[in-house]
């Protein structure tokens, strides 16, 4: 543990931001995201109509079903993992008395829980799958979701240093959400749009993608804020992102390797498309955060609207 940073403890309050002269800043990015979440995050996984999806599932080949189960098993555990592992970040932000950021993060956790519910409902009602799906979790997937994500996030319980916070946001926001989830959405839409199937799943994925765009925007903001405050943190972030990108690409390769060599990959998916797409998403995040070097905090607070997604 870095000297000067101790385990979280309950503390008394000397006062409150919203009853002081500062009030709330509605112009900064976290509050803009909070206001968006109040309007755009109100959807109920129980309202998604899976009637056609059930019929479409029955028409899928066994290999197509297996492909959909592969991807859904990764998302299902991934959404549960990010729901379980977000609390330490919220606790650090609350302890720093960043009320606007904490207000947004309350919507963040609620939305991750809904995503977990959505995929489980799809498995239960469309795929009629109630067995153990852990065999779909490849070695690279396990490295990220079983080890790096929980270990890095829960390290914040004993170390609230900027380095620990930067590492936590890097794995959670930049890799899990910014590379893996967005590549997964790309795969879902390619499978479903090409075959014009499962409108309920497509609708739900659309809601998830919109929610995650806000989560990702916050991650870019948080890492940019940290870099603006201390340029040396850029090296920490870049190094950890490069390390984790190897496992992200490993996940894609391992998933395609599950398909028998003598059979065509279901839905016409090509590994090159997803390696290229994930690399593109990675590069976008790196470029955006790197721009924070030399910027003022006020510039970070005023990230333009189009940069939020």
N, C-alpha and C positions, 0 to 999 in steps of 0.2 A: 504494500500500500504506500502511495506517495506521501512523503512527509507533509503534514499540514492538513491532510484530508482524513476525516474520521468516520466511523460508523454513524449512520443516521440515528438521531435521537429526537424525541419529542421536545419541543421548546415552547416557551411562552411567547406571546405576541406583544410587541411594543406599540403596535398600531396597525392600521389597515390602509391599503392603497386607495380603496374606493371611497373612504371617508376623509382622505387627506386632500391636499391641493392638486395632486397629480390626476386623480380620477382614472378613467379608462381611456386608452388611446385606440380609437376605432379606425385610425388610418393605417396602422402597421399590419403587416401580412398575417400574423396569427389571428387577429380579430377579423380581418376580411375573410379568412378561411372559416372562422367560427360562424360568421353571419351566413356564409354560403352553406355550411353544413346544416344549419337550422332549416334552410329552404330545400336543399337538394338531398339531404340524407334521410328524409322521412319516407322510407319505403319498408314494407313488411315482407319478409321471405315467405310468410304463410299466404300472401295474396297472389303469388306467382301461379299461373295456371299451367299445370304440367299434363293436361289431358292429351294434347297432341304429342308431347314428348314421350309419353308411355307407349303410344302407338308406333312412333318412330323407332324407339328402342327395340321393339319387337321385330322390326324390319331390318335392323342392323345385322351384319354378319358377326360371327364369333370374334373375329380379329378386330372388327370395328368396336365391338363392345369392350374388348380388352384394352384397346387404345384409349377409349374414353374413361375406363376405370383407372388406367395408369395415371392419366392427367388429374382426374378428380381425386384420387387417393393422395396425390401430392398436394393439391390445393386444400383438401380437407384437413390434413395434419398441419399444413402450413398456417392456415387460418387459426386453428386452435393454438398453435405455438405462439403466433404473434399476439393473440389475446392473452395468453398466460404470461408472456414475457414483457408486456408494455409497462406494467405498473412501476418498476423501478425508475424508468425514465420520468414518468409523471411525478414521482416522489421527489426526484432531484429538481425538476422545474419548479415544483411547489416550494421546496425548501429555499430556492433562490428568489422566491417571492415574485416570480414572473407571472402575474395573474392572467394576463391576456393569453399567454401561451398555454397555461394550465386550462383555461376555459375551452380552448380549442381541443386540447388533448382529452377532455371528457367526452367529446363527440367521437374522437378517434377510437377510443376503447369500445364504445357502444357499437360502432360500425364494424369493428373486427369481430365482435360477438355475433352480429347478424350474419356476417359472411360465413362464420362457422356453422350457424344454423342452416343457411341456405344450401350448402353443399351436402350436409347430412340429410336434409330433406330430399335432395335429388337422389342420393344413394338409396334411401329408404323407399321412395315412392316411384321413381322411374326405373332405376337399375334393379330394384328389389334385392339389393345387396346388403346382407347382414353379417357377412363373414369377416375374418381378419384380413385386413388389407396391408399390413406392414411389409409384406414381401415386395410391394411396389416401391418401397423406399430404398433407393440405391445407395451405394457407399458415399458418393459425393453429396447426395441429399442429406444423409445422416450427419455428415461432417458439418454442414451448415445449420440444420434445424435441430439436431440432437445435441450438438456440441457448441459451435461458435455462437449462435444466437442466444441461447439461454445463459451460457457462461459470460458472455460480454455484457448482456443486459443486467444480469444479477450481480455483476461486479460493482455496479453503481450503488448497491446497498452498503458497501464498505469503502468505496472510493468515488467521490463526486468531483474529481479533478476534471479539467477541460479535456485532457487526453482520454480519460475513461469515457467521458460523454461523447467525444468525437468517434471513438471506436464503436460505441453502442449504436449511434445513429448511422454510421457507415454500414454496418451489417444489416440493421433493421430496415432503414429507409432506402439506402442506395442499392444494396445487393438484393435483399429479399423482395422489396417492393419495386425498386427501379429497374432491376434487371430480370429477376426470376418471374415475378408475377406478371409483368408486362409481356414477357416472352410467352408465358402461359396463356394470357388472353389472346395473343396473336395466334397461337395454336388452336385454341377453341374456335375462334371465328373462322379460321381456315377450314376446319373440319365441318363446322355447322353450316356456314354460308355456301360452301361449294356444293353441299348436298341438300340445301334448303330443308334442314331438319331441326327439331327441338327448339321451337320458338320460346318456350319458357326458360330454358337454360340460357339462350342468347339474351333474353331480357334481363335475367338476373346478373349475368356477367357484365352487361352494360351498366347496371347500377353499381356493381362492385368496382368496375374500372373508374367510374366517376368519383366514388368515394376515395379510392386509392390515389387518384390524382391530387386530392387535397392532402392526403397523408404524405405523399412524395414531395409536394410543394413545401410542406412544413419541414421535412428532412433537409431539403436543399437550403431552406432559410436557416435552420439551426446550425448546420455545418458552415454556412457562409458567415453567420454571426460569430461563430467560434474562430474562424480563420481571420475575420476582420479584427477581432480582438487580439489575436496572436498568430501571426503569419507562419510561425514554425509548426503549427498544427496541420498545415497543408501536407507536409511530408508524412505525418502519421496517417492521415486520411488516404492519400494516394497510395502509400505502401500497403495498407490493409485492403483497399479496394482491389489492387492488383493481385494480392494473395488470394482473395475470395473469388475473383473472376475465374481462376483456374478450376475451382470447384463448381462454379456455375456452368462453365462449359463442360465439365465432367458430367454433370447431371444430364445435359442434353445428349451427350455421346452415349451414356449408359442407357438412357431410355430407348434410343434408336437401336442399340445393341440387343435389346430384348426381342426385337423382331427376328424371326428365323431368316437365315441368309437366302434361302430359296423362295422366299415369299415377298411380294411387294408390300411396302409399308402402307397400312390402311389410310384412307382418305387422301392419298397422293402426297403425303408430307415428305419433305426433303430436309435432311439434317443441315445442309448448307444454309438454308433459309433461316433457320433458328440460331445457328452460330453467328451468322452475319447480323441478324436482328438484335441479339443480346449484346454483341459488341457495339453496335450503334447506340443502344440505350446506355451502355456503360460510358461511352465517349461523351454523350450529351451531358451526363451527370458530372463527369470529371471537369469538363469545360465550364459548366455553370458555376461550380464551387470554386474553381481556380480563379475566376474573375473577382472573387471577394478579397483576394490579396491586394492590399493597398486601399480598399474601400473603407469608408467611414460606417459606423453603426447606423447612422441616419439613412445612408444609401441602402443598406441591407433592409432596414425597416420599410423602405419605400420601393421594394421590388415591384415593377409594373404588373398590372393585372394579367397580361398575357403570359407572364412567366410563372404564374401560379400552377398551371396544369403540367 
